[in-house]
Amino acid sequence: MNETQERIFEIGDTADLDTLLMHFAEMGASRIHFQTDKPVWVRIHGRNYQGTRSRWTPAVVQAAISKVYRSETATVFLKDATALDGSYVLWPDRRKRRYAFRYNTVAATIGASQGFGMVLRPLPEIPTPLEEQNVEPRLLEALEGEDGGYWICGKTGSGKTTLMGGINRRRLEDPDCHCDLIEGSAPLELFYDLVKAQHSTVQQVEIPRQLKSFPKFIEAAMRQEPTDITVGECRNEETMESAIQAMLSGHRTMSSLHTSNCAASMARAEALCPAERRDSLSIAFVESLRLIVNQRLLRSTDGKRTTIREFLPVTRKVREGLLSAPRGKWSELTRLYVEEFGQSYAQSIEQVFREGRISEKIAAAAMRDTE
């Protein structure tokens, strides 16, 4: 048993749910997995560890789900094939750290039996500053605009939300930035009340708990004279169209997509536009686009993880090149423009390796993944 595993087992199986969650968060867990008749598992710096020695019985798992959902009706929804998403916040001592988690719960099949699974993802108490995220100077420069669309993309667990939070925090703390930021997310993953905003304001809305849909969120936002709009994660046509409408309205708009690289992000954005309006919305997307960023996490030399990024600042030349080409060529052109005007994953890997943040073995494996 290694040191990490020993520390995980420190508080034993008798700890209550909240104590267990706070313990795992303190250790740097990015994922905590509860499942009927299974021990708890946690993911720390990209490695999985068994979080409890004993298996959790159906009654204990159901009690945990009900507590996180804050209602005994949780299992009723789950048995009706409905997934539950939301946030769970612990703040036992207002003078100390606050612990926030994003959860997703579903009914699950465990062997020949039916049960439940719940994954909680710990969230930072306050958005991580960009200085601590090793954000490249060229990327910082590309983030300086006051309108248009800024898309932060990557696979699940790649740190998209962390980067978005850092970008918003930077604007809120900048004494020369007088922004009024409105965010709509489903659910909210980061909170800004502990950020020391200088001359800026922020208002966050959880969809569908506080407003029923993203179109309703955009409709409300337009009446509040914001400078910045953050549209959580674009998962469907409704969310994508809402984000594009925000971009078109002249606001600085930031959102995210689940994609692997900038070319895939361009293709995914187009595919999420409703078919009957795809031509006009795709063109509007490109006309208002300012930046695409994709990122991944690699195991670093300190045993944790570090970020590599591919990004494309969308200049007038890039925009005109895309708009003059058929939509079917946009992904291919984006790939070429990344090499010419932006930063590729290969370039990022080389830089991170030179800085000593990743080993030669990790760098070689990451390079193969970019081919």
C-alpha positions in Angstrom: 0.0 0.0 0.0 1.5 3.4 -1.0 1.5 6.6 0.9 -1.5 8.0 -1.0 -3.6 5.0 -0.3 -2.7 5.1 3.4 -3.7 8.7 3.6 -7.0 7.9 1.9 -7.8 5.2 4.5 -6.8 7.5 7.4 -10.3 8.4 8.5 -11.7 4.8 8.0 -15.1 3.5 6.9 -16.9 5.0 9.9 -16.7 8.6 8.7 -20.0 10.2 7.6 -20.5 11.2 4.0 -19.6 14.9 4.5 -16.4 14.1 6.4 -15.4 11.6 3.7 -16.0 14.1 0.9 -14.0 16.8 2.5 -11.2 14.3 3.2 -11.0 13.3 -0.4 -11.2 17.0 -1.6 -8.3 17.9 0.7 -6.2 15.2 -1.0 -6.8 16.7 -4.4 -9.4 14.2 -5.7 -10.9 15.1 -9.1 -13.5 12.3 -9.0 -15.3 10.4 -6.2 -17.4 7.4 -7.3 -20.1 5.7 -5.1 -21.8 2.6 -6.4 -24.2 0.0 -4.9 -22.3 -2.9 -3.3 -18.9 -1.5 -4.2 -16.3 0.3 -2.2 -15.9 4.0 -2.9 -13.2 4.9 -5.5 -11.4 8.2 -5.9 -9.3 9.7 -8.7 -6.3 11.8 -7.6 -3.9 13.4 -10.1 -5.1 11.0 -12.8 -4.7 7.8 -10.8 -7.6 5.7 -9.3 -7.5 4.6 -5.6 -9.9 2.5 -3.5 -11.4 5.1 -1.1 -13.0 2.7 1.5 -12.1 -0.8 2.6 -15.7 -1.9 2.8 -18.5 -2.1 0.2 -21.4 0.3 0.4 -24.7 -1.4 0.9 -27.8 -0.4 -1.2 -29.3 1.4 1.9 -26.1 3.4 2.5 -25.7 4.5 -1.2 -29.4 5.5 -1.4 -29.0 7.6 1.8 -25.9 9.3 0.4 -27.8 10.1 -2.9 -30.8 11.5 -0.9 -28.5 13.6 1.2 -26.7 15.1 -1.8 -29.9 15.7 -3.7 -31.5 17.0 -0.5 -34.7 14.9 -1.0 -35.9 11.4 -0.4 -37.5 11.5 -3.8 -34.1 11.2 -5.6 -34.4 7.4 -6.1 -37.9 7.8 -7.5 -36.5 9.9 -10.3 -33.5 7.6 -10.8 -35.8 4.5 -11.1 -37.8 6.5 -13.8 -34.6 6.6 -15.9 -33.8 10.2 -15.1 -30.3 11.3 -14.4 -29.8 13.8 -11.6 -27.2 16.7 -11.9 -26.5 19.4 -9.5 -24.1 20.9 -7.0 -23.5 20.0 -3.3 -21.8 22.5 -1.0 -20.2 22.0 2.4 -19.1 24.9 4.6 -19.0 23.7 8.2 -16.9 26.6 9.4 -17.4 30.0 7.8 -13.9 31.0 8.8 -12.3 28.1 6.9 -12.5 26.4 3.5 -15.7 25.8 1.6 -16.1 22.5 -0.3 -18.2 22.4 -3.4 -18.9 19.4 -5.6 -20.7 18.8 -8.9 -22.6 15.5 -8.9 -24.2 13.2 -11.5 -26.3 10.3 -10.4 -27.9 7.5 -12.4 -29.5 4.1 -12.0 -27.0 1.4 -12.8 -26.6 -2.3 -13.4 -24.1 -4.0 -11.0 -23.6 -7.6 -12.0 -27.0 -9.2 -12.1 -28.6 -6.6 -9.8 -29.9 -3.1 -10.2 -28.5 -0.3 -8.1 -27.3 3.3 -8.3 -24.1 5.1 -9.2 -23.1 8.6 -8.1 -20.0 10.6 -9.2 -19.0 13.8 -7.4 -16.3 16.1 -8.8 -14.7 18.5 -6.3 -14.6 22.1 -7.4 -12.1 24.7 -6.3 -13.3 27.1 -3.5 -12.2 30.0 -5.6 -11.3 30.0 -9.4 -7.6 29.2 -9.9 -5.6 32.3 -11.1 -4.3 32.0 -14.7 -0.8 32.5 -13.3 -1.1 29.1 -11.6 -2.4 27.5 -14.8 0.8 28.2 -16.9 -1.3 30.1 -19.4 0.9 31.1 -22.4 1.6 34.8 -23.0 0.2 34.5 -26.6 -3.0 33.1 -25.2 -3.3 35.8 -22.6 -3.0 38.3 -25.4 -5.7 36.6 -27.4 -8.1 36.8 -24.4 -8.0 40.6 -24.3 -10.9 41.3 -26.5 -14.2 42.9 -25.4 -16.7 41.2 -27.7 -17.2 38.0 -29.7 -16.9 34.4 -28.8 -14.2 32.7 -26.7 -14.5 28.9 -26.7 -12.7 26.8 -24.2 -12.8 23.1 -25.3 -11.5 19.7 -24.3 -12.5 16.3 -23.1 -14.2 15.6 -19.7 -11.7 16.3 -16.9 -9.3 18.3 -19.1 -9.6 21.5 -17.0 -12.0 23.5 -19.2 -14.0 24.8 -16.2 -10.8 25.7 -14.4 -9.5 27.7 -17.3 -12.8 29.5 -17.8 -12.9 30.3 -14.1 -9.4 31.8 -14.2 -10.3 33.9 -17.2 -13.4 35.4 -15.5 -11.4 35.9 -12.2 -8.7 37.8 -14.1 -11.3 40.2 -15.5 -13.1 40.7 -12.2 -9.9 41.4 -10.4 -8.5 43.8 -13.0 -8.9 47.4 -11.7 -8.9 48.6 -15.3 -11.8 46.3 -16.4 -15.3 47.5 -15.7 -17.2 44.4 -16.7 -20.6 43.1 -15.7 -20.5 39.4 -16.0 -23.6 37.2 -16.1 -23.2 33.4 -16.2 -25.8 30.7 -16.9 -24.7 27.1 -16.3 -26.3 23.7 -15.7 -25.2 23.3 -13.0 -22.9 26.0 -11.7 -19.4 24.6 -11.1 -17.5 27.7 -9.8 -18.4 30.5 -7.5 -17.0 34.1 -7.6 -18.2 35.5 -4.3 -14.7 35.1 -2.7 -13.1 36.9 -5.7 -12.0 40.4 -4.8 -13.7 42.2 -7.7 -12.4 45.7 -8.3 -14.8 47.6 -10.6 -16.7 44.7 -11.9 -19.8 42.7 -11.0 -20.9 39.1 -11.4 -24.3 37.3 -11.3 -24.7 33.5 -11.7 -27.8 31.6 -12.6 -28.3 27.9 -12.5 -30.3 26.2 -15.3 -33.0 24.9 -14.9 -33.3 25.6 -11.1 -33.4 29.4 -11.3 -34.2 29.9 -15.0 -35.9 27.1 -17.0 -33.7 27.1 -20.1 -30.7 28.8 -21.8 -32.9 30.7 -24.2 -34.7 32.1 -21.1 -31.3 32.9 -19.6 -30.2 34.8 -22.7 -33.5 36.6 -22.9 -33.1 37.8 -19.3 -29.4 38.6 -19.7 -30.2 41.0 -22.6 -32.3 43.1 -20.3 -29.5 43.5 -17.7 -26.9 45.3 -19.9 -24.0 42.8 -19.3 -20.6 43.2 -20.9 -19.7 39.5 -20.5 -21.9 36.4 -20.8 -20.8 32.9 -19.9 -22.9 30.1 -21.3 -21.8 27.0 -19.3 -21.3 24.0 -21.6 -22.9 23.7 -25.0 -24.3 20.2 -25.1 -27.2 20.6 -27.6 -28.8 22.7 -30.3 -30.6 24.9 -27.8 -27.5 25.8 -25.9 -25.4 26.4 -29.0 -28.0 28.7 -30.5 -28.2 30.6 -27.2 -24.4 31.1 -27.2 -24.4 32.3 -30.8 -27.2 34.8 -30.0 -25.1 36.2 -27.2 -22.0 36.5 -29.5 -24.1 38.3 -32.1 -25.4 40.8 -29.6 -22.0 42.3 -29.2 -21.2 40.8 -25.8 -18.0 39.1 -24.9 -19.2 35.5 -24.7 -17.5 32.4 -23.3 -18.6 28.8 -23.5 -17.2 25.3 -23.8 -17.5 22.2 -25.9 -16.4 18.5 -25.4 -13.9 18.1 -28.3 -10.3 16.9 -28.7 -8.8 19.7 -30.8 -9.6 23.0 -32.5 -10.6 21.4 -35.8 -13.0 19.2 -34.0 -14.3 22.1 -32.1 -15.2 24.0 -35.3 -17.0 20.9 -36.6 -18.8 20.3 -33.4 -20.0 23.9 -33.2 -21.4 23.7 -36.7 -23.1 20.3 -36.1 -24.8 21.7 -33.0 -26.5 24.4 -35.0 -30.2 23.5 -35.7 -30.4 21.9 -39.2 -33.0 24.4 -40.5 -30.8 27.4 -39.6 -27.3 25.8 -39.9 -26.1 28.0 -42.8 -26.9 31.3 -41.1 -25.9 30.3 -37.6 -22.6 28.7 -38.7 -21.7 31.9 -40.6 -22.7 34.0 -37.6 -20.6 31.8 -35.3 -17.4 32.3 -37.5 -18.1 36.1 -37.9 -18.2 36.5 -34.2 -15.5 34.0 -33.2 -12.4 35.4 -31.5 -10.6 32.4 -30.0 -10.7 28.6 -29.8 -8.7 26.8 -27.1 -8.4 23.0 -26.6 -6.5 21.5 -23.7 -5.4 18.2 -22.2 -3.8 17.2 -19.0 -0.6 15.1 -18.8 1.1 13.5 -15.9 3.8 15.8 -14.7 7.2 15.2 -13.2 5.9 16.2 -9.7 3.4 13.3 -9.8 0.5 15.6 -10.5 -0.8 16.8 -13.9 0.0 19.7 -16.1 -1.8 21.3 -19.1 -0.9 21.3 -22.8 -2.9 23.5 -25.1 -3.8 24.0 -28.7 -5.3 27.3 -29.6 -6.2 29.6 -32.5 -6.8 33.3 -32.2 -9.3 34.1 -34.9 -7.9 37.2 -36.7 -9.5 38.9 -39.7 -7.3 36.8 -42.1 -8.4 33.5 -40.4 -12.1 34.6 -40.5 -12.0 35.7 -44.1 -10.3 32.4 -45.1 -13.0 30.4 -43.3 -15.9 32.3 -44.7 -14.6 32.2 -48.3 -14.4 28.4 -48.1 -17.2 25.8 -48.2 -18.3 24.7 -44.7 -17.0 21.2 -45.4 -13.5 22.6 -45.5 -13.6 24.5 -42.2 -12.2 21.8 -40.1 -9.3 21.2 -42.5 -8.6 24.9 -42.7 -8.7 25.3 -38.9 -6.1 22.6 -38.6 -3.8 24.5 -41.0 -4.5 27.9 -39.3 -3.5 26.4 -35.9 -0.1 25.5 -37.3 0.3 28.9 -39.0 -1.3 31.4 -36.6 -1.8 29.6 -33.3 -0.2 26.9 -31.2 -0.5 23.2 -31.9 -0.4 20.4 -29.3 3.0 19.4 -30.6 4.4 22.9 -30.0 2.9 22.9 -26.5 4.3 19.5 -25.7 7.8 20.6 -26.8 7.6 23.7 -24.6 6.3 21.9 -21.5 9.1 19.3 -21.9 11.7 22.0 -22.2 10.4 23.5 -19.0 10.9 20.2 -17.2 7.2 19.8 -16.4 6.8 16.4 -18.2 9.2 13.5 -18.7 10.6 12.4 -22.1 8.4 9.3 -22.0 5.3 11.3 -21.3 6.2 13.8 -24.1 6.8 11.0 -26.6 3.5 9.3 -25.8 1.6 12.7 -26.0 3.2 13.3 -29.4 2.0 10.0 -30.7 -1.5 10.9 -29.6 -1.4 14.1 -31.7 -0.6 12.2 -34.9 
